Amino acid sequence: MSGEKKIKLKLKIWRQAGPKAVGKFVNYDIEVSPDASFLEMLDELNESLEGKGIEPIAVESDCREGICGACGLVINGRPHGHLPGLTTCQVHMRHFKDGQTVYIEPWRAKAFPIIKDLVVDRSVFDRIMQAGGFVSINTGGIPDANAIPISKDIASLAMDAAQCIGCGACVAACKNASAMLFVGAKVSQYSLLPQGQPEKYRRVQAMVKVMDDAGFGSCTNTYACEAECPKQISVYNIARMNRDFFMAKIKGEEVTS
């Protein structure tokens, strides 16, 4: 609508031509509807840049519904922005003030190399899941819902852990670029359930090994990961992962591959 009130923003966006190129913040001015989502704002900016013959800003997204986590950006120093429990695509421009300066940059971590501009390579998360994020034993056919007794408390904890969308906000928030909240959640969603017990100790060691080999940092219990997680995954999952890992060492179970 022509009479719609818009807000003016000063954007400082990280531009980097490639993985080995030197990056820098570039300034942009934009007027946008307060009802637009953050990604819609970037879409409008890119349309404007293309109209001027300027290469658009590379930014990743997919579902735009807070499900996949592909849209992850650091907004004014905070992964996914300052609103709790939301991904970048769920943030709307009404949460910013007219005339505000907004810094937009990619996840910062050795294990998440920048591909271009705001896009980073998070395929290491896929490798971690390939190492142990599955149940390979024969569990038979699909049982009735009440055939395997699982307490409501345990089922709730497993489902809470399974909410992790693997966006990487925990890594971006951590001063050590630790991925332990992600790995802890993925370990927990299996280790809490009966189906995950036979491979419990092999799983945790295999996933932690890939995590360590990738160059993620260690956890120093600042709880920044939990605070910035859009699905509000609890750090208790890290404690559970550590306990399983130490028990695997005590039991002498080793990962051979």
DARA-V771935 format. One line per field, one symbol per residue. ss: DSSP state (H for helix, E for strand, C for the rest). psi: psi as a letter, one per 20 degrees, with the letter a starting at -180 (. if undefined). burial: 1 if it has 9 or more other ideal C-beta (glycine too) atoms within 8 Angstrom, else 0. Layout:
ss = ???
psi = ???
burial = ???
This chain:
ss = CCCCCEEEEEEEEEECCCCCCCCEEEEEEEEEECCCEHHHHHHHHHHHHHHCCCCCCCCCCCCCCCCCCCCCCEECCEECCCCCCCCHHHCEHHHCCCCCEEEEECCCCCCCCEEECCEECCHHHHHHHHHHCCCCCCCCCCCCCCCCCCCHHHHHHHHHHHCCCCCCHHHHHCCCCECHHHHHHHHHHHHCCHHHCCCHHHHHHHHHHHHHHHCCECCCCCCHHHHHCCCCCCCHHHHHHHHHHHHHHHCCCCCCC
psi = phjppqqpqopopppphrhjqprrpppqqqpqpiiqrghhghggghhgghhjjpprppqqrehkjkghjhjpqooljppjaipqkqrgiipqiijqqpjqpopprrqoqhimqpgpdjprokihhhhghhhjlroiqojaaorqhjhoopqhgghggghghiipjkhjhhghhpijlqkhgghgghghhghhqhhighjghgghhghhgggghijqrrpklijhghhipijlpqihhgggggghghhhghikpqpi.
burial = 00000011111111110000000010010101010111111101110111000000111110100000111111100111101001111111100000000111111010110111111101011011101110000000000000000000011011111011111111111101111111111111111110110011111111111110010100100001110111001010111110011011000000000
